[in-house]
Amino acid sequence: ENEGLASVFVMAEPATSFITVTKKPETKWGDLKNKIVEDIKAVL
């Protein structure tokens, strides 16, 4: 869980997998990047 995120959408189809991340307006991407990448790697 990350309080700086507004939403996360994951579509896990074999040929068309993708992830969309939306942050809250007050949050900077630089503050989120490493945590998001770590979380994605943890579930793949």
MOPAC internal coordinates of N, CA, C and O (Angstrom, degrees):
PM7 1SCF
backbone

  N    0.0000 0     0.00 0     0.00 0    0    0    0
  C    1.4562 1     0.00 0     0.00 0    1    0    0
  C    1.5193 1   109.17 1     0.00 0    2    1    0
  O    1.2310 1   121.26 1   -37.75 1    3    2    1
  N    1.3184 1   115.20 1   142.25 1    3    2    1
  C    1.4575 1   120.68 1  -178.70 1    5    3    2
  C    1.5235 1   108.12 1  -140.10 1    6    5    3
  O    1.2310 1   120.34 1   -63.11 1    7    6    5
  N    1.3115 1   116.95 1   116.89 1    7    6    5
  C    1.4624 1   121.28 1  -175.21 1    9    7    6
  C    1.5242 1   113.46 1   -68.89 1   10    9    7
  O    1.2310 1   119.89 1   164.16 1   11   10    9
  N    1.3325 1   117.81 1   -15.84 1   11   10    9
  C    1.4556 1   120.93 1   179.10 1   13   11   10
  C    1.5152 1   113.76 1   -81.23 1   14   13   11
  O    1.2310 1   120.52 1   171.93 1   15   14   13
  N    1.3299 1   116.60 1    -8.07 1   15   14   13
  C    1.4643 1   120.34 1  -177.78 1   17   15   14
  C    1.5176 1   111.59 1   -95.50 1   18   17   15
  O    1.2310 1   121.12 1   -36.76 1   19   18   17
  N    1.3204 1   115.46 1   143.24 1   19   18   17
  C    1.4542 1   121.05 1   174.77 1   21   19   18
  C    1.5256 1   110.02 1   -92.03 1   22   21   19
  O    1.2310 1   120.60 1   139.80 1   23   22   21
  N    1.3655 1   116.46 1   -40.20 1   23   22   21
  C    1.4607 1   119.87 1   179.51 1   25   23   22
  C    1.5179 1   111.01 1  -162.19 1   26   25   23
  O    1.2310 1   121.82 1   -22.40 1   27   26   25
  N    1.3357 1   114.13 1   157.60 1   27   26   25
  C    1.4641 1   122.00 1   174.75 1   29   27   26
  C    1.5232 1   106.39 1  -137.15 1   30   29   27
  O    1.2310 1   120.76 1   -49.80 1   31   30   29
  N    1.3259 1   116.15 1   130.20 1   31   30   29
  C    1.4557 1   121.67 1   177.70 1   33   31   30
  C    1.5146 1   107.97 1  -121.66 1   34   33   31
  O    1.2310 1   120.54 1   -50.36 1   35   34   33
  N    1.3307 1   116.58 1   129.64 1   35   34   33
  C    1.4617 1   121.76 1   179.59 1   37   35   34
  C    1.5253 1   108.31 1  -123.85 1   38   37   35
  O    1.2310 1   121.08 1   -50.43 1   39   38   37
  N    1.3275 1   115.54 1   129.57 1   39   38   37
  C    1.4617 1   121.58 1   172.56 1   41   39   38
  C    1.5176 1   106.20 1  -119.22 1   42   41   39
  O    1.2310 1   120.68 1   -66.87 1   43   42   41
  N    1.3020 1   116.31 1   113.13 1   43   42   41
  C    1.4655 1   120.96 1  -174.08 1   45   43   42
  C    1.5217 1   110.70 1  -112.71 1   46   45   43
  O    1.2310 1   120.77 1  -105.74 1   47   46   45
  N    1.3026 1   116.14 1    74.26 1   47   46   45
  C    1.4577 1   122.64 1   173.80 1   49   47   46
  C    1.5230 1   107.33 1  -105.01 1   50   49   47
  O    1.2310 1   119.44 1   -35.14 1   51   50   49
  N    1.3204 1   118.68 1   144.86 1   51   50   49
  C    1.4677 1   120.39 1  -175.48 1   53   51   50
  C    1.5315 1   115.21 1   -51.69 1   54   53   51
  O    1.2310 1   119.51 1   137.52 1   55   54   53
  N    1.3026 1   118.54 1   -42.48 1   55   54   53
  C    1.4675 1   119.53 1  -175.87 1   57   55   54
  C    1.5295 1   113.62 1   -98.73 1   58   57   55
  O    1.2310 1   120.00 1   168.40 1   59   58   57
  N    1.3262 1   117.60 1   -11.60 1   59   58   57
  C    1.4678 1   119.73 1  -173.08 1   61   59   58
  C    1.5224 1   112.94 1  -137.70 1   62   61   59
  O    1.2310 1   119.58 1  -134.15 1   63   62   61
  N    1.2944 1   118.41 1    45.85 1   63   62   61
  C    1.4645 1   121.01 1  -179.12 1   65   63   62
  C    1.5234 1   110.72 1   -76.75 1   66   65   63
  O    1.2310 1   121.09 1   -41.19 1   67   66   65
  N    1.3397 1   115.52 1   138.81 1   67   66   65
  C    1.4601 1   119.25 1   173.55 1   69   67   66
  C    1.5215 1   110.14 1  -157.77 1   70   69   67
  O    1.2310 1   121.25 1   -16.54 1   71   70   69
  N    1.3272 1   115.21 1   163.46 1   71   70   69
  C    1.4599 1   122.94 1   179.39 1   73   71   70
  C    1.5222 1   107.40 1  -131.56 1   74   73   71
  O    1.2310 1   120.75 1   -45.38 1   75   74   73
  N    1.3327 1   116.18 1   134.62 1   75   74   73
  C    1.4562 1   122.07 1   174.89 1   77   75   74
  C    1.5182 1   108.05 1  -118.74 1   78   77   75
  O    1.2310 1   120.76 1   -50.70 1   79   78   77
  N    1.3290 1   116.15 1   129.30 1   79   78   77
  C    1.4639 1   121.83 1  -179.60 1   81   79   78
  C    1.5225 1   108.20 1  -120.06 1   82   81   79
  O    1.2310 1   120.48 1   -50.65 1   83   82   81
  N    1.3319 1   116.68 1   129.35 1   83   82   81
  C    1.4584 1   122.25 1   176.04 1   85   83   82
  C    1.5215 1   108.14 1  -118.21 1   86   85   83
  O    1.2310 1   120.86 1   -54.32 1   87   86   85
  N    1.3295 1   115.96 1   125.68 1   87   86   85
  C    1.4599 1   120.15 1  -179.08 1   89   87   86
  C    1.5214 1   110.54 1   -96.05 1   90   89   87
  O    1.2310 1   120.77 1   -18.27 1   91   90   89
  N    1.3134 1   116.14 1   161.73 1   91   90   89
  C    1.4573 1   121.04 1   173.52 1   93   91   90
  C    1.5278 1   108.24 1   -72.95 1   94   93   91
  O    1.2310 1   119.70 1   -31.51 1   95   94   93
  N    1.3313 1   118.18 1   148.49 1   95   94   93
  C    1.4688 1   120.94 1  -175.83 1   97   95   94
  C    1.5242 1   114.37 1   -56.38 1   98   97   95
  O    1.2310 1   120.04 1   146.28 1   99   98   97
  N    1.2978 1   117.53 1   -33.72 1   99   98   97
  C    1.4657 1   120.92 1  -177.00 1  101   99   98
  C    1.5268 1   113.88 1   -81.00 1  102  101   99
  O    1.2310 1   120.18 1   175.31 1  103  102  101
  N    1.3123 1   117.27 1    -4.69 1  103  102  101
  C    1.4595 1   121.82 1  -177.15 1  105  103  102
  C    1.5222 1   110.21 1   -99.10 1  106  105  103
  O    1.2310 1   120.61 1   -38.22 1  107  106  105
  N    1.3213 1   116.43 1   141.78 1  107  106  105
  C    1.4673 1   121.80 1   178.20 1  109  107  106
  C    1.5314 1   109.57 1   -95.81 1  110  109  107
  O    1.2310 1   120.50 1   -38.46 1  111  110  109
  N    1.3421 1   116.65 1   141.54 1  111  110  109
  C    1.4669 1   120.87 1   179.55 1  113  111  110
  C    1.5227 1   111.36 1   -58.24 1  114  113  111
  O    1.2310 1   120.20 1   142.23 1  115  114  113
  N    1.3162 1   117.22 1   -37.77 1  115  114  113
  C    1.4583 1   120.65 1  -179.70 1  117  115  114
  C    1.5162 1   112.84 1   -58.61 1  118  117  115
  O    1.2310 1   120.74 1   148.94 1  119  118  117
  N    1.3366 1   116.20 1   -31.06 1  119  118  117
  C    1.4607 1   120.88 1   178.79 1  121  119  118
  C    1.5239 1   111.94 1   -75.79 1  122  121  119
  O    1.2310 1   119.91 1   159.43 1  123  122  121
  N    1.3100 1   117.79 1   -20.57 1  123  122  121
  C    1.4678 1   122.53 1  -174.53 1  125  123  122
  C    1.5228 1   114.43 1  -102.04 1  126  125  123
  O    1.2310 1   120.25 1   150.90 1  127  126  125
  N    1.3151 1   117.12 1   -29.10 1  127  126  125
  C    1.4675 1   122.08 1  -167.69 1  129  127  126
  C    1.5201 1   114.15 1   -49.36 1  130  129  127
  O    1.2310 1   119.50 1   123.57 1  131  130  129
  N    1.3185 1   118.55 1   -56.43 1  131  130  129
  C    1.4665 1   120.80 1  -175.43 1  133  131  130
  C    1.5208 1   112.05 1   -62.60 1  134  133  131
  O    1.2310 1   120.05 1   139.20 1  135  134  133
  N    1.3299 1   117.50 1   -40.80 1  135  134  133
  C    1.4645 1   120.86 1  -179.73 1  137  135  134
  C    1.5276 1   110.53 1   -66.12 1  138  137  135
  O    1.2310 1   120.10 1   139.33 1  139  138  137
  N    1.3187 1   117.41 1   -40.67 1  139  138  137
  C    1.4631 1   120.74 1   178.92 1  141  139  138
  C    1.5269 1   110.36 1   -62.54 1  142  141  139
  O    1.2310 1   120.24 1   132.99 1  143  142  141
  N    1.3282 1   117.14 1   -47.01 1  143  142  141
  C    1.4665 1   121.24 1  -179.85 1  145  143  142
  C    1.5277 1   110.35 1   -62.22 1  146  145  143
  O    1.2310 1   119.76 1   136.45 1  147  146  145
  N    1.3172 1   118.06 1   -43.55 1  147  146  145
  C    1.4707 1   121.52 1   178.06 1  149  147  146
  C    1.5213 1   110.98 1   -59.88 1  150  149  147
  O    1.2310 1   120.37 1   135.07 1  151  150  149
  N    1.3335 1   116.90 1   -44.93 1  151  150  149
  C    1.4627 1   120.86 1  -178.64 1  153  151  150
  C    1.5254 1   111.87 1   -65.46 1  154  153  151
  O    1.2310 1   120.32 1   140.48 1  155  154  153
  N    1.3273 1   116.99 1   -39.52 1  155  154  153
  C    1.4666 1   120.31 1   177.91 1  157  155  154
  C    1.5244 1   110.12 1   -64.16 1  158  157  155
  O    1.2310 1   120.11 1   133.30 1  159  158  157
  N    1.3098 1   117.40 1   -46.70 1  159  158  157
  C    1.4670 1   121.05 1   179.39 1  161  159  158
  C    1.5213 1   111.81 1   -61.33 1  162  161  159
  O    1.2310 1   120.05 1   146.21 1  163  162  161
  N    1.3213 1   117.50 1   -33.79 1  163  162  161
  C    1.4666 1   121.45 1  -178.47 1  165  163  162
  C    1.5248 1   112.66 1   -66.94 1  166  165  163
  O    1.2310 1   120.27 1   152.67 1  167  166  165
  N    1.3300 1   117.10 1   -27.33 1  167  166  165
  C    1.4651 1   119.15 1  -177.46 1  169  167  166
  C    1.5222 1   113.79 1  -102.62 1  170  169  167
  O    1.2310 1   119.90 1   173.16 1  171  170  169
  N    1.3158 1   117.80 1    -6.84 1  171  170  169
  C    1.4702 1   119.93 1   179.27 1  173  171  170
  C    1.5035 1   111.54 1   -87.98 1  174  173  171
  O    1.2310 1   120.10 1   180.00 1  175  174  173

